[in-house]
């Protein structure tokens, strides 16, 4: 299998990002069905096109980016980075479709986002992930991310599910 990772461009890649974000949302619903209502309060499925337009505005180069990944001829994953505060970037929404897992795509996306942060001059990268996402937690720890105190209270309805990490660059 060959893979390609590149920055999304808008509006050309809007449909691809919408498809991948829909997969991400379905994955969250599947892994935490009891939290469906709370997840929907943050990411209303009916608003996905609007959310993607917002992502395209808030995750823009040179301070941020949206990476999309393809395996063979299928779009299979994505990840986003944005400035959280001066000197600190936040990685968000790293996702790989179920049929593409196990090929190192999540690691490649995360490393690509960390590289973008370095190129943009950030000193630290932060992220949060769900406590139930043991694969993601293992990946981030294997890449040198360390658990840290919560650095935002953006989603009080989901805070009980989150684990926070950071990486010094």
C-alpha positions as CSV (number, residue, x, y, z in Angstrom):
1,X,0.0,0.0,0.0
2,X,1.2,3.5,-0.8
3,X,0.1,6.5,1.0
4,X,0.1,10.3,0.4
5,X,-0.4,13.0,3.0
6,X,-0.9,16.6,1.9
7,X,-2.5,19.8,3.0
8,X,-6.1,20.2,2.2
9,X,-7.0,23.1,0.0
10,X,-10.4,24.8,0.0
11,X,-12.9,24.7,-1.5
12,X,-11.4,21.9,-3.6
13,X,-11.0,19.4,-0.7
14,X,-14.2,20.4,1.2
15,X,-16.0,17.2,0.2
16,X,-13.1,15.0,1.2
17,X,-12.7,16.8,4.6
18,X,-16.5,16.5,5.1
19,X,-16.3,12.7,4.4
20,X,-13.4,12.2,6.7
21,X,-14.9,14.3,9.5
22,X,-18.2,12.4,9.1
23,X,-16.2,9.2,9.6
24,X,-14.5,10.7,12.7
25,X,-17.9,11.6,14.2
26,X,-19.3,8.1,13.5
27,X,-16.2,6.6,15.2
28,X,-16.8,8.8,18.3
29,X,-20.5,7.7,18.4
30,X,-19.5,4.1,18.0
31,X,-16.8,4.2,20.7
32,X,-19.0,6.2,23.2
33,X,-22.6,5.5,22.4
34,X,-23.6,6.7,25.9
35,X,-22.1,10.1,25.1
36,X,-23.9,10.6,21.7
37,X,-26.0,13.5,22.9
38,X,-22.9,15.3,24.4
39,X,-20.8,14.7,21.3
40,X,-23.7,16.0,19.1
41,X,-23.8,19.2,21.2
42,X,-20.2,19.8,20.1
43,X,-20.4,18.4,16.6
44,X,-24.0,18.5,15.3
45,X,-24.1,16.1,12.3
46,X,-26.5,18.4,10.5
47,X,-23.9,21.1,10.6
48,X,-20.9,19.2,9.1
49,X,-20.6,21.4,6.0
50,X,-20.6,24.5,8.2
51,X,-18.1,22.9,10.6
52,X,-15.8,22.1,7.8
53,X,-15.9,25.7,6.5
54,X,-15.1,26.8,10.1
55,X,-12.1,24.3,10.2
56,X,-10.9,25.7,6.9
57,X,-10.8,29.2,8.4
58,X,-9.3,28.3,11.8
59,X,-6.7,25.8,10.7
60,X,-5.0,27.8,8.0
61,X,-1.4,28.1,7.0
62,X,1.0,29.4,8.2
63,X,-0.3,29.1,11.8
64,X,-2.3,25.9,11.2
65,X,-3.1,23.2,8.6
66,X,-5.5,20.4,7.8
67,X,-3.8,17.3,6.5
68,X,-5.6,14.7,4.5
69,X,-4.2,11.2,3.8
70,X,-4.8,8.8,1.0
71,X,-4.0,5.1,0.9
72,X,-3.9,3.8,-2.7
73,X,-6.9,5.6,-4.3
74,X,-9.0,6.2,-1.1
75,X,-9.0,9.1,1.2
76,X,-8.4,7.5,4.5
77,X,-7.5,10.0,7.2
78,X,-7.1,13.5,8.4
79,X,-5.7,15.7,11.2
80,X,-5.8,19.4,12.0
81,X,-3.5,21.8,13.8
82,X,-4.1,25.4,14.8
83,X,-2.6,28.0,17.1
84,X,-4.0,27.6,20.6
85,X,-2.0,30.6,22.0
86,X,1.2,32.3,21.0
87,X,4.0,29.7,20.9
88,X,1.6,26.8,21.4
89,X,-0.2,24.8,18.7
90,X,-3.1,22.3,19.2
91,X,-3.5,19.1,17.2
92,X,-7.1,18.2,16.7
93,X,-9.3,15.5,15.0
94,X,-6.6,13.0,14.0
95,X,-8.6,10.2,12.4
96,X,-8.0,7.1,10.2
97,X,-10.8,5.1,8.6
98,X,-11.3,1.6,10.0
99,X,-10.2,-0.2,6.8
100,X,-7.0,1.9,6.7
101,X,-5.8,1.3,10.3
102,X,-2.7,-0.7,11.1
103,X,-0.6,0.9,8.3
104,X,1.0,3.7,10.3
105,X,-1.2,6.4,8.9
106,X,-2.2,7.9,12.3
107,X,1.5,8.1,13.2
108,X,2.3,9.7,9.9
109,X,-0.5,12.2,10.2
110,X,0.5,13.1,13.8
111,X,4.2,13.4,12.8
112,X,3.2,15.6,9.9
113,X,1.2,17.9,12.2
114,X,4.1,18.1,14.6
115,X,6.4,19.0,11.7
116,X,4.0,21.7,10.7
117,X,4.1,23.1,14.2
118,X,7.9,23.2,14.2
119,X,7.9,24.9,10.8
120,X,5.5,27.5,12.1
121,X,7.8,28.2,15.0
122,X,5.7,26.8,17.9
123,X,7.6,25.7,21.0
124,X,4.9,23.2,22.2
125,X,2.1,21.1,20.8
126,X,-0.9,20.1,22.8
127,X,-3.8,17.8,22.2
128,X,-6.7,16.1,23.9
129,X,-8.1,12.7,23.2
130,X,-10.8,10.4,24.6
131,X,-10.0,8.2,27.6
132,X,-11.7,5.3,25.6
133,X,-9.3,5.7,22.7
134,X,-6.5,3.5,24.0
135,X,-4.9,3.3,20.5
136,X,-4.6,7.1,20.2
137,X,-3.3,7.3,23.8
138,X,-0.6,4.7,23.0
139,X,0.3,6.4,19.8
140,X,0.8,9.8,21.4
141,X,2.8,8.4,24.3
142,X,5.0,6.5,21.8
143,X,5.7,9.8,20.0
144,X,6.9,11.5,23.3
145,X,3.7,13.3,24.3
146,X,3.3,13.6,28.0
147,X,0.0,13.8,30.0
148,X,-0.7,17.3,31.2
149,X,-3.3,19.2,33.1
150,X,-6.4,20.3,31.2
151,X,-5.5,23.3,29.0
152,X,-9.0,24.2,27.9
153,X,-12.6,24.0,29.1
154,X,-14.2,24.3,25.6
155,X,-16.4,21.2,26.0
156,X,-17.6,21.0,29.6
157,X,-20.1,18.3,28.6
158,X,-17.2,16.1,27.4
159,X,-14.4,17.0,29.9
160,X,-14.9,13.8,31.9
161,X,-13.9,11.8,28.8
162,X,-10.7,13.7,27.9
163,X,-7.0,13.1,28.5
164,X,-4.7,16.0,27.8
165,X,-1.2,15.7,26.3
166,X,1.7,18.0,25.3
167,X,5.0,17.8,23.5
168,X,7.9,20.2,23.9
169,X,9.4,20.9,20.4
